[in-house]
């Protein structure tokens, strides 16, 4: 594993005394499916299984895992699949059953280390990556997934990210990207979730993808889900984009 500088920006949120970094538990921004303790660069990391108050956890886990069924639909043995951001890496355990070569990337160093310890195996790799500064090799992946990632970056980086994904796909490759609909009816920062920097309307979501892939190469899947925080039912869009 390459050594990287650890900072508050890429090592999660600290507890009050700063002695132990705690992830998961009631903080549901990432889904952790099991407890784990480990040391990283001399610091203790304590990961707690996600358990949000007032949330049906079975429903939450089913929703998170179910999204990767779209990946599975297009997966074949030997396909190179990039999951960016991959969060805690749980999707790798599901997708390995399809014989893919899985690559997971996320900007949080502690979460990536958790993923390596929980799910690292043959044909499963994890590394640190920033959605705002994607460093991806051209024509490298058969499938790229960006699930619950796009809304966490601003408008201009979103456009650059979609272009980077297009270039990183092999010919006939597929990008699967999601975005919750902005409840205000106008694209912009979320009023419900402080971590969502730029949520899109349906039209803007399709336009953003179409500028890169061409509107004729995009399929749209929409479903309603209860998202936290706020426990508000929202439309969630999934764009299936074909590189021709």
N, C-alpha and C positions, 0 to 999 in steps of 0.2 A: 504494500500500500504506500502511495506517495505521501510524504509528510506535507501537511498544509498548515498554515498559520491559523490558529483558532481565535476568533473574536466574538463579541456579542452579536454581531450581525449574521454570522453563519454557524452559530452554535446554540440555536434555540433561545428560549426565555429562561432567565436565571431565577432561582428562589431568592428570598430577601437577604439571606446572609452570604450568598455567593459561594458557599463551600461545596454544595452539591447541585448539579444541574438536573432538574426534574422535568421529564417530558410525559405527555399523555395524561391519564387520569381524567379529570374534569375538563382539561383543555382539549377540545375535540377538533382542532384544526388539522391534525393528522390522526389517522386511525392506527393504533397499535393493538395487536391482537394477543399479546402476552407480556408479562412482566419480564424485565431483564435488568441486571446491574452489571456494569463493566467500567473499566478505567480507560480514559482516552487522553493522551498527552498528559498523564499524571493527575487527571481530574476524574472524580467519581461521577458517573452518569447513572441516574436511576430512571428507568422507563416503567411507567405504570400502564397496565391494560386500560384502554380508553373506556370510560364509563361516565357518560354525560348525565347529569341530573335531568329528570323530566323528559328523557328521550328513550324511546323503545330501541334498545341496543340491537335486538335481533333484526329489526327493520333497517337500522342504520348500516349494520354489517352487510345485510343482503343487498342494499342499494349500492354500497361501495363495490362489493364483489361483482354484482350483476353487470355493472358497466363494462367489465372486461370481457363479457360475452361478445361484444362487438369485435374485440381483438380476435377472439377465438374463431369467429365466423370466417375470417379471412386467413387464419393461421394454417400453415402446413409444416411438416417436419423439415427442419433445416432453415426455415425462414429466420431472418435477423429482425428482431423486434426491439424498438426503443420505447421505453416508458419514461416520459419526462414531463412533469415531475413524478417520481415513483413513490414519494412518501416513504412509508416504513417497509415497502418492498413486498407486501403480501400478494400482489398480483403475480409475482414470479412463480409462486407455488401452484397457482391455478394454471398458468400458461405453459408450464413445463410439461404438462400432460399432453400437449399438442406437438411436442418435439421441437419447439422453437429454440433459438439461441437468444436469450433475454439479456437486454442491457437496461439497467435502471439508473437514472440520474436525478439528483435533488440537490438543492443548495445547502441544506442543513447537514453539517459534517457528522453530528452526533446521530442523526437519523440514518444516514448512510452507513455508519458503523453498526448500528442496530440491525439494519437490513442484511449486512454482510454476515453478522453472527447468527441471525435467525434463518436466513434463506440462501446464503451463499452455497453454491454447488457447481457441478459441472454444467457448463453452458448457461450459467447465471452469473452476471457481473454487475457490480454497483460502483458508481463513481460520483464525485461532486460536480455539479454543473449549475449554471445560472441561466434562467430563461431570458434574461435581458441581454446576456452576452453568450449566446449559444456557440459552442465550438464543436461543430459536427463535420465529419468527413463527407464529401460529396458522394452521392450515389451509393450509400452504404447500407440502407435499411429497406426491407420489404414492407414493414409496417412501422409507423410512428404513432404513438398515442400521447396526447396532451390532455389529461383528464383533471379537471379542477386546478388548472394552472393558468390559463389565459387571463382570467379575471383578476389574478394576483399581480399583474403588471400593467403599466400605463398604456395609453392608446398607441403611441408611436412605437414602443418596443413590441407591442402585439403584432403590428404589421411586419416588422423586421423578423420576428420569430417565425411567422407563417412562411415567409420567404426562405428562411434558413431550413425549415422543415422540408420545403419543396425540393431544395437543392440536395438535401441529405437522403431523399428517397431514391431508390432505384427506379428505372423506367417501369411503369405499371404498378408502382408502389402505392400505398394507401396511408393517408393521414386521417386519424380519428381524433377530433378535437371537440371539447365541450365548453359550454358557457351557460351560466344561469341568466335568465332574462332580467334586465333591470326593471324593477317594479314601478318605477316612476314613468315609464314609457319613453324615456330619453336615455341614450347611452351616457355613461359617466360613473363616478364613484358610487358605491353602494351606500344607501342610508341605513341598511340593516346589518351589514357585516363590515367592520373597519379594515379587514384584511383584503377586501375586494376593491382594488384600485380603479378598475374600469370594467363594469358590466355592460353588456351589449344588448340592444334590442334585437329582435329576430331579423329585421331588415339589415341592420348594420353587421350582424354576425355573418349573414350570407354574403353581403357585399365585401367584407374583409377577406373572406376565403376566396370569393370569386375573382378578386383582383389578381390573385396569384395563380389559382388553379383553373380559372375559367368557370363561369356559372354552370355550363353544361356538364362539368365533371364533378359536381357536388350533389350529394344526397343529404337530406335533413331528417333527423329523427328527433321528435319532441316527446317529452313525458313530464308529468307533474311529480314533484317530490317535496317532502317536508325537509327543509334545510335549517340547520342551526347556524348562528344564534337566531333567536326570535321565533323558532318553531313555526315559520310561515311557509305555506304551500307556494311553490314557485314553478314556473316552466323552466325546464332544463333542455338546452339544445345540444345536439350531437351532430357535427358535420363529418360526413364520410367523403373525403376528398381523394380523387383518383389522379395520379400523375400520369399524363399521357405523353 
